[in-house]
């Protein structure tokens, strides 16, 4: 077996496998295992080998293939046993010594089947049979049925070791699988193109993999690797030439901007498994829920892996380690604020030597040479940060700074500019995703570079001149700056979030802008089996989500933060606080705090940068289609929706729906409620805050695009 090409610990034809002593097979698995096999692992493997040598006896003369510990490439998962028999694929998940079934086990083996069906090229058109095997379980599945999704995946089956052979034989008979179908050529080395969630991707990156390992880099248009290499080259050149540089990376929603930022941070921070504090990087985001969810997910995963290796490590240590390179931007900013002379005099920031120590290379800057700012378009305007610091911060630092003279972007560049040697800033920029009052967009970054930091080299995506970035004024803003380099390497053009429909973001853009090509784009999305369906009934929306999600696929309800009349639909808004977002995203289906319970709805603030498999977007009366355009309203908290005429607020409200409609990887149900058409005995509306006309225009518009109603 060639280890460089085979993605498993052991594979053989049935006849070869049955001719081997169990210890010889175990030895081969050890030779191909990169790590220390624990005693419990050895016992489990030996149990599986012995069971399978008995089970496969009836098919010893057929061209079947057995695979142990098949690595699902780039997602960090391994299937215990895969059988390729009569053109079918059996995924076997063993629970050696167990005598009862567990929902988690069923979901696990179903996940394996879904991963193969969706991402493994040579499995796309094959029947896949997921089987959970608690070896001491006394019953077994007797009813076989392909899933209702018409994708040739059987519903998960359960059996103990005693009935496994009988179950396989019965499934083959049910499927009409003939001996002549044989094995599947080159199945083991099939091209594989997964698109992991940002949480899965961060976990894999943290294990010293690269974005190349975990994204669908085989696709011609996907450029994450190219972008990362370009940034790393800028970092290296800046170090060699002792210069200051800034890179602006753009991308469509879900294209992997956060993934790129995390990968650069980890590559700079961890070298050969060791922390490189001399050349390290820090990943910064103003998105509190994103930082909290990623930090907790990585810390939990780190602690779990340490426990599996027999190492003792508590959660606080794991969280602290992760926090070294993933930080909330406010805390980084406040650390620099603690070094300045306060109050600020003459509109100029100065370091107070009594509050900070100047180091030879670092100067008064932070220890990291490289800072990655995710969602840089959301940096605060001068007014917002000045007002915030005038009254004192809210992230643990109550330091008050009256008369603060800079925008947040300008201050962050100033912070890195305090280094005496070299520094690099990487700004990850989403177009049309400013969703909060006081978010400056990209304009403030460029103004700061033009006015105060003219010695910085600027490397900029050639798409940053498009209308959704700084209202298309980037070219004008950069006029006269002779340190600008444009590069298409800094634009991520293809959505990785939705592996089914790369045109999803284009369709959502057209839908929101009433573009004439919206219907055509929707047909393209639908043709790639990415469902976008419509309903007016929240119960039907929940039913659809529960029907669509299999295994551990995640569902959730989404609303805008301006939405107000959701209680009549039995929807509760997820409470503010990063801890609530952590539970909503990370807890499993057994926890009522999980998004999968479909009770708490998250807003654009809580989900930006994260994703679900299937989502319900609950469309309230805050944004309504009226006479072929959007009309915007805000609820007064009591009894009335008031028109919103502020242009900036209208932009944020539109962008909120853009964020919500691009969160789902596999499908969306949009619920536009009926409203309340009932009248009181006196003839007045029973609920004047939910009149049908508030919703009908939006529903009719979406229906006109061809969206199917469930």
Steps between C-alpha positions, in 0.01 A plus 500: 500500500643836394457738793546805279185425303277289727281683749453222752685279747430175317332386180480166323275286285269274695708192414825669608349623824351162589833325439684718756544435868320768707829606661655551155217734403536684831875533438437650156262754654766593756758553225275750326379680813659836570479516876501285809226238499353467847414163651129573458559580132685172448219306666237673283697435179557135587131460578403649163751281312374180661135590440556587135696181429195302607244727333660505153534123460200467259659748259861379518509416129349831384685810387424686821731744676527575872642825634587565865515851647427686177605861536237743381758739356530846645214468748691307764255206510561128453248228416564181698435264208391549139386206288492534122279212391294448184527867410365613839673682786446384858612743774545311827541676833592261783433549869698202627361352821189722500156342525265790434447756228576872537363791300852643475618177335216507248580863416870418469459222246241705310749788483754266340249394235404862427865607476569228246186573298551876488877532470657169387491492118491122453218465755262752343302246294526198735267352758640570848401296805583642846502235776558555872638192679488494879659153502296362793168637371252213470255638241548607140329705230250302295338777296717648225408816322697754302467850641209718393751743347552287190877506540568124526595519868321237708357605833750407775485140620596343833621150583721312741791295370288182510263617224735720291556234233126438466430874482753555218357206304146630538597851389673362190187305415276802563716720276514239225880521506649240269837330531603630158497862629831436679715763671521872427822579316733749670242572772774533760672787319189673370519881470349653810364851530359585843390843612518491879323744726719774642496317835613171342759684294643683801533171688687343209726803454581491870631147450766647270323431174471764231207650314620296203433189709144589586345695212397399155822621345452272199241745367649726236358824636570449869796714596541470878845344460609771255379774735672350804829457316484860375447630855780283640731635230410860596577412862835350408599797283395745771716313749803489269474866402388620846188665359139557598234352270123460488297252289130535419333166419149501351261217430140401443305383808623159608811509280736419785629839619493394865663170403780689326550722804512206742744313279739795476478553877577136574779471241671806645442401861578128490817379331573126516252464784662770712377852571710756310464811716768688301301500176152419626160619385172571669155451348271782612129544450243744627249218467464389862280195432738373228805532726317337789369208293835433329695528826267264685487250212880487473546482878251213534664315212848560642403369841329195348809410296726546801275269702512237226880514513493456876611858568339703776381842392217708638268716292637829632847411372361398162303825470806704599715329235244563225458862611866567422421524130120558489395817678213745515620820339379721785738341748797539264402862449456566873845358570650765271279772648648427842839620367398848381514838669156574634336743451599542136655838425500691170316218322810278495547161660824458692644210696542570871845362597376450855233259379698299244846356452675552169671188366774494239300343214143516623519865597178583679297262283354164591703181476347382170646621172186403307141592581208360303182705527193300399201694369711813476208682339334491842768712670352797679474856379682775689173616655401157626832413660543853640154484661573151629833599659359825637265303725741206559517162327278204571739208446661499842712812446318796654771742390350829384674691222340839428565665163622182333630619159489194273265254334545139607676414173747785540572400860562137407750601233658739751530210748699285258699802388643527853729209418856607423566220249228364272129425508222368277126556525258272312151647459229248407222696334143390431308700244160633603517351848511804727211427734539741792477874543847645527670243278728695270545264209836493326518876443657579838788256444594663170464854635733413788762359262478807276515757778720362775672177393636578155810286567289182509491273192143430393408171331141508392248273332408616153135446596516762774400756238157333458188690616444296819834618642513864608213575259740451208726791603816298567677607181442865579611454858825337387591767248846635579607206718812362328534197727194312374517158331181347359476121478224259406668253737333688786142429388306183586237466232333167577281418799624201696218517752241354268654201329179447305461843342794726429260751345303537825665828600439642151134400521455659843664820373260507202200421719576789733572743217197401283737409217335355188727194505380384844258241357769354275749482786241331720449230238876442498507466880201265492661295223796435727266352760523789742140542616364846574135455592227732619227474761265719698469252786775484765396148602550384140842669498602306812370175352700561182820562696454186708428295189802629309766470773662160548777380725652792687404756236411827669181701461392834639256789475634843402345846534632853467573693817233753392235226478238557768180301446624141528345397835163409342694240298649343816847629418728640768799721421828357625614715790806720454825375646771295333434204730150464353643487149748232611219279628281570194773391258689231691255301712352185349139410428441381856549850644210746486749787459605357164395668176353163397213539747368779273377699799760779521566705187841659447552839337750618240722623784525151648545300178719718279809298410341172612265262323231234523418209271132593462349830613161662527507873429195649672412815305334763716332829411824698542582470129206480258469483125283792396454596133816327383738631766579448866328708766658504846327526837595489867262399775440754778488224763130546566250518220636637175758456223658832401665560161881501513627779277863516611704377204773347714251306713322376186833370366563309824149351494545379142841355582349316797284295262803447275684346796208281606431372149862388454541301826375160381728245335235265369161667486270784613134529584373859499195556718300812419209492748137548404461770761175534689187572299255458788272783607363593841120497554513872435662440159853616581816296430567251780874565465582819306874422532466186283268597218513266198598787269825535695605158368308428179719711273817323613339158464368578150839630390682188618232281344543685169866393489387138483556399862301185576251521785490209745 
